[in-house]
Amino acid sequence: MPSRRPARVAMLEQFRADGVEFMFGNPGTVEQGFLDELRGFPDIEYILTLQESVAVGIADGYARATQQPALIQLHTGVGLGNAVGLLYQAMRGHAPLVVVAGEAGLRYEGLEAQMAADLVGMARPVTKWATRVVDPDSTLRTLRRAFKVAATEPRGPVLVVLPADVMDRTTDEPVVPTSYLDTSSAPSDSTLAQAASLLVGARKPLIIAGDGVHTAHAQEELGTFARLWGAEVWGADWAEVNLPVDHPCYAGQLGHMFGENSARVTGQADAVLIVGTYVLPEVYPALSGVFATGAKVVHIDLDTGAIAKNFPVDLGVVAHPKPALAGLARVLEGLMGPADTEQAAARVRELAGRKEEQLARETEQDRLRSDAVPMPASVFARELACRLPEGAILFDEALTSSPDIFRYLRPNLPGHWFQTRGGSLGVGIPGAIGAKLAHPGREVIGFTGDGGSMYTIQALWTAARHQIGAKFVICNNGSYELLKDNIAQYWNEQGIEAHAFPDLFDLKPEIGFVELSQSLGVPAMRVEKADQVPAAVEAMLAQPGPFLVDLVTARAT
């Protein structure tokens, strides 16, 4: 049994036992007790941010890049309030975050003092679990539970509130490492046989996959099964490399905004396999007609809440995607006759041919636009692709510029491409910083937009302070271009005649990103023409520390 020590010290001992290397946060008065104790724990580095949403964004990027829980410190109600938007992002993206937030103390419960708030109540809508420590002798078991819950499928952020007067009291609670769960469960033979019997013989097969595939490291199994079945693979809740985009069966991502767009794909299938996601995560989902009448639907996931969440399925299987897909491929192959096999192979050949033709058309269009001013983002991406070292990590929040960029920087390698998810702006810059902390030996580049960057631009200061050598590219089109795309579709669906976009979608006056970046300690340069791109790419990659490129791209008139 350890000697008695303050709970604030025991807490840091627990973090050390769990291998925590970084605490991301912004300090506050009610947390000063345990923050002061950090001087005795040099193996836990405090990554200082200037605003709480930045701390969450960096931790989110770090957790995604390591697939391990990341630790965040927030300052009572005001700090938690600042962080709520990106905690929502982390919850929707299943990022394993452990948030500790201080408060003045239990003794002040009834006084409604300055900064007092129901932190657990505030956090419940944006966390997987939220709780409050009320006794020092339960501090460590509560923290271990928090790490376990955050890391168990479906992963997500958790909050532990730490009242200062509880943390100042002593405890002899022992420190032991957190117990994590092995979730690699496989379906039974009878379940696999039932699933295969539902899917065999399909002539228009469809796979809807999401980030549960990445978490399960089941990309190879997904690709093998898709090729065997001859099925298109469409992404939903897809922000990782769940299947290389160059795989012949990868068809793209379903609609993020409007369910009718997704239904045009999903409603054509006569058999559907859903794996590692729920159906369907649009902003305006379709309420019916998602699947064709009579289509067979099989859903595999470790998240019981995702299966048949919104629409019925013929078979729901709670299992780890990796062994489930491998077993299903084995059983399905045994049921497929020569005609089934040949038809599946023909579908794969057709898919591959269509993809090749589409890529050729798009790259030819890029060639024809390469001298335009302002330039398309593809000019920069093509040059960067030629110079980027092997193993680089890319964080994508470019939104409307993303297709131009990732036509050349192909998301093929798991763990080397991360996309924004959850709908919150501002993850591109801090996410890249977190990924760089996770993999300091790799080149990390974050892409964002001029609108999105301003939500967390303070993150540049953190990169400069800690010399975190991530690179940043702001695709600057002077507007919230995605809103223009979305409202144009809304007008079309509502039968409204197209007219001028709202002025509030434009970002005027123009933001001086070079000057702003330099003021935060990060060197930067502006790129407006194609002939400036090679020098900018060279300068960015040669810089050992952080560097920003203000890339002026085609903007609306």
N, C-alpha and C positions, 0 to 999 in steps of 0.2 A: 504494500500500500504506500503510495507516495506521501510525502509530507504535505501538510496543508499549505496552500498558497492561494492568492486571490484568483477567482474564476477568470479574470481577464488574462492572467498568465497561463492558466490551464488551457484556455481556449487556443492560445498561440501554440502551446505544446501539441494540441490535437492537430492543428493545421500542419505542423512540422511532421508529425507521425504519418499524415496522409500525403506527404510529398508535395505540399503546396509551395510553389516557387514564387508566385506573384500574388499580391493583393492589389486590385485595381480600385481606385477610389478618389474621393475628394473629402478632406478631413473636416470634422466639425467638433464643437465643444463637448457634446455629450459622449463622443467616442474617444476623447483625448486620453482617457486612462489606458485603454488597451493599445492605442496608437503609440503612446509614449513607451510602452513595454516592447515595441518592435525593435528597439535598440539592442535588446538581448537576443534577437533572433535574426542575425544577419543573412541567414539562408532564405528568408522570406523578403523579397524586394517589394517595396511599396511603389506602384506606378501611379504617379500623381497626375490627375487630370483637373482641368479647370471647370468642369461641369459634369454632373452625374451621368447624363446620357452618354457622354464620351466614355466614361468608365464602363458602362454596360456594353457599348459598342465594341470597345477593345476586348473586353472579356468574352463577348460573343464570338469574335473572330478567333481568339485564342482557343476557346472551347471547341469550335468547329475544326480547327486545324489539328488539335491534339486528340479530339474525341474523348476528352477528360473533363471533369468539372473544373470550372474556373471560379475564383473567389472575388467577390465585390464587396466593398464597404461603402454604405450610403449614410447620409446624415439625416436622421430622424424624418419627420413628415415632409419637410421642404425638399430634402434630397431625394426621398423616395418619389415625391411628386414629379420632380424633374426627370426621373428615370423611367416613369411609367410607359412612355411611348416605346422606348426600345426594349423594355421588359416584355411588352406585348409582342414585339418583333421576335424576341427570343422564345417566347412561349409558342407562337405559331410555327417557329422554325425548330422547335424541340432542342434548343441549346441547353446543355447541362450547366446551369449557373447556380452558385450558392451565394446569396446576398445576405450580409449581416448589416443590420441598421441599428444604430444606437437610439436611445431615448433617455430623458432625464432621470427617471426612476419610478418604481412602483409607489413610493411614498407620496408622489405628487399626483396620483391618479385622479383624485377628485377635485383638483384645483383649477383645471383647465388653463394651465400655465402657458406661457409663450412657447410656441412651436409644438405644443401637445397635439397629438392626433392618434386616431385608431390605425396604426400602421398595418396590422394584420388585415383589417377590413379594407384598407386601401389596396393592399397587394393581392387579395384573393382573386380578382378578375384577371390578373396578368401573371399568375404563378401557378405552378402545379400543387404547391403546398405552402402554407404560411403559418407561422407559429411564433410564440413569445416565450422566452425563458423566464420563469418566475421563481426559480430556486437554484442557487449556485451548484447544488449537487446533481442537477439534471442538465447542466450546461453541455457536457461533452457527449452524453448519449443523444441529446437533441441535435447537436452538430453532426454526429455520425449518421443519424437518420436523415438529416438534410442532404448530405453528400450521397447517401444511398438512393434516396428518392429522386434526386436530380439526375442520377446516372442510370436509372432503371427505365426501360422502355415502357411507355413513350417518354423520352427524356424531356426535361424542361426546367425552368428556373424555380427556385424555392427561396423563401425569405425566413430568416430567423431574427427576431427583434431582441436586442440585448439591453435591458434597462441598466443604467450606470450603477445604481445602488446594488443590484444583484451581482454585477461583475466585480464590485469592490469587496464583496464578502468572500470568505475563504471556503475552499473545498478540498477534500482529499480524493476526489473522483479520479480513478486511474485512466491513463491514456492508453488506448489500444487502437490500431488502425481500423478504418471503416471496413465493414464487410459488404462486398459487392456481390451481385447475383449473377449466376450463369444462366442466361436465357436461351441458350442454343438448343431449344427443343425441336424435335422433328415430328412430323405427322405420322400416324400409324399407317401400316400398309393398307388397311381397309379404307382409310380416309383418302390416301393417294389414289387408290383404285377408283373411288367414287368421283374424285376431282377429274381424273383422266377420262372417265367415261362421259362426263359432261362436256369435255372440251374436244374430244376426238371427233374427226369428221367435219370440223368447222371449215367453211369456205371463205368466210370473212372474219378471221380471228383478230382480236385486239387485246393488247396488254396496256393497262394503265398502271404506271409505276411512279413511286415517289422516293423521298429521301430515306425511308426505312431500308431500302436496298443498299444505300451507301453505308448506313450505320451497321448493317449486317455484313458488309464486305462481300456482297452477293452479286457484284457486277458481272463476273464471269458466268455465273449460273444463269442470270437473267439473259445474257447474250446467247448462251447455248440453247436455252429453252425457246427463245424467240425465233432463232434460226430453224430449230427443229420443227416448230409449230407453223412457221411461215407467217408470223404475226407482226404487224406494225406495233411499235412501242411508243406510246405517247406519255409525256410527263404531266403529273399533277402534284402540286406541292413539291416541286422539283427544283432544288437549288444547289445540288451537288452533282458530281459525275456518277450517276446511277447506271449509265450505259454510255460508252464513248459515242460522241456525235457522229463519228465516221463508221460506226457499226451499220451495216446495210438496213437493219430493221428499225433504227432510230428515226422517228418521223417528226419529232418536235414536241412542243409543249402545248397543252390544251389552254383554252382561253383563261386569262387571269381575271378579266373584268366581267365578261358576259357569258352566262351559261349557254345561250343559244349558239355561240361559236363552238363550244365544246360538244354540244349535242349533235352538230353536223358531222362530227367524227364518230362519237360514241354510238349514235343511233343507227349507224350503218352495219355494225357488227352482228354476227349471229352467235358468237361466243366471246366472252370477256373474262380475262384474268386480271384481277386487281392485286397489286402487291406493294406493300410499304407505303401506303397513302390512304386517304379517305376520298370519298366521291361526293361532291367535287368542290374544290376550294375557291370558287370565283367570288367576286364582290356581289354580283347579281346572278345567283345560280338559277338554273332552270328548275322549275318545280315539278315537272313531269317530262316524259318523253326522252329521258336521258339514254335509255336502252331500248332497242327494238323489241316489239312484242314477240315473246318466245325465245329471246336470246338467253343463253345459259351464262350465268355469272358466278364465278368462283373468286373468293377474296381471301388472301393470305396476309396476316399481319400479327405482330406481337401486341399491338394496341387493340384490346377488345372493344374499346369505344369507337374505333374507326370502322369496324366491320358492320355492315348493314346500318350505318349511322343515319343515313338519309334515304336510302333506297334498299329494297329487299334484295337478297342474293339467294342463289340456289344452294350454295355451300360456303359457309364461313369457317376458316381454319385458323386457329390461334397457334402460330408456330413461327420459328425463326426462318426468315426468307431463304437463307443460304441452304440448309439441308432440305427445306421444303421444295425449292425450285429444282435442286438436283434430283430429289426423289421423284418429283412429278415428271421430269424429263425422262427418267428411266422407265417409268410405268407407261407414259404416253407413247414412247417409242415402240414399246412392245405391242401396243394396240393398233398402231398405224400400219396400214397395208401399203403395198407398193404404190398404189394410186395416190394415197394420202401423202406419202413421202415425196413423190414427184410434184404434186400440186403445191406443197409447201415450198419446195426448192424453187419452183417457178415464181411463186409470189415473192420470194426473197430476191430473185434476179430482177424482177420488175421493180421492186422497191429500190434496189441499188441503182438501177438505170435511171429512175426518176430523180433520185438524189444527185447523181452525177450531172444530169442535165440541168437541174436547178442551180447547182453550184457554178457550173460553167456560165449560165446566164447572168448570175449575180456578179461574178468576177469580171465578166465583160462589161457590165454596166459600171462597175467600179473603175475600170480602165478608162471608159469614156468620160467619167466625171473627175478624173484624177487631177485635172488642172483647174477645177472650179474654185472660185473664191466667193464665200468661205468654202472650205474643202469638206468633203465627207470624212468621217472618222476612220474610214477604211484606209486612207492614205497613210495615216500614222500607224495603224495596226499592221499593215503590210510591211512597213519598214521595221517595226519592232519585232515582228515574227522572224525576220532574217537575222536579228542580232541578239535575241533573248537567249540566255544560257539555258542549257537543259535542266529540267527540274524546277523551273520557275513556278511561282504560285500567283494566280490572278484572282482578284476580288472584284466582282462586277456589280456596280450600281449605276451603270451608264444609261440604263433604261432605253430610251429611244435610239441611242447610239450603239447599243449592245449588238444588234445584228451585224452592223458594219465592222465592229471590232472583232467579234469572235468568229467571223467568217475566215479569219487568218490565224487567230490565236485559238486553235481548236480545243474545246473542252473534252479531251480524251482520257486524261490520266486522273484517276481518283485521288482526291486529296490535294489536287493542284488547281482547282477552280471552284470558287464559291460565288454564289449569286445572292443578291438581296432577296429577302423573303418576309412575308408578314405585312407588307404595306407601309411600314414606317420609312420615311426618308432619313438619310444621314448615316447609313452604316458603311458606306464605301471607304472613307478615310480611316475611321477607327478600326474597322474590320481588317483592313490591310495591316495596320499596326499590330493588332493581336496575332495575325498569322505570322508576321515577321518575328515576333517574340517567341512564337512556338517553333519556328524554323529559322534561326538566325543565319544559317549558312546558305540559305536559298534567296534568290532574287524574288521580291514580292512587290507587285504593282497593283494598286487599287484604282479602279476607274469609277468616277462619279460624274454627276452633272452639276451645272452651276447652281441650280436650285437645291439639290440634295446636299451639296457640300456645305451650304451655309447653316444647316442644322447642327453640325458638329465641327465646324472649322477650327474650333479651339484644340482639336486633337493634334493639329500640326505642332502646337507648342509642346505637347507631351512627347511627340517623336523627337523634337529638337532637344528637350531637356534630358531625355534618356538615351539619346543618340541611337534611335531605332531606325535603321536604314531602309525603311519601306519607301517606295516611290508612289507618286500620286499623279493621276491625269484627270483634269477637270474638263469634260466635254461641254464647252461653253456655247450654247446657242441662244442665250439671252432670254430664255423663257422656260416656263413649265410646259415643255413640248408634249409630254404625255397627256396632260389635261386637254390639250387641243385635239389630240388623236381621239381621246375618249368622248369628248363632247361632239365631235363630228359623227361618231358612230351613234351617239344618243340622238342627234338630230335625225339621222337616217331612220332609226328604229321608230321614232315618234312621228315621222312624217313632217318634220320641221324643215323649212327651206334653209339651206346653208347661208350663213351671214358672217359678219366680222366676229372674230373671237373676242371674248371679254378682255378689256385692257388689263385686268388684274392677273391674267396669265403671263404677262410680260414682266421681265425683271429690268426695270428702268428706275433710276439711272444705272449705268453699267458698273459692275463690281470690278475693282482693280485687284485681281487675284494674285498677281506677281507681288505687288506692294504689300498686300495683306499677308501672304505667305512669308515674305521676308521679315515683316514685323513680328511674326511668331517664331522666327529663328530658322526657317526652312528656305534655302535658296530656290529660286524659281525662274522660269522663262516663259514668254508668251510665243505661241506659234500661230501664225495667221495664214501662211501660204505653204504650198507643198514643198518648195525648195528649202524651207526652214526645218523640215521634219528630220532629215538625217542628222543635222547638228544637235537637235534637241534630244533625239534618242541617244546619241553618243554621250552627251553631257549627263543625261539622266543615269545611264548605266555606269558611267565612270565615277559618279559621286558615291563615296562610301557611306555617307549619312543619308538622311531623308532629302527628297528633291520633288518639286512640283512642276508640272507642265500645264499651263493654261492653254488648252487646245481650242481655238475658235473654229467651231463647226457650223455647217449650214443652219441658218436661223430663219424663222418665219418673217415675212415682210409685214 
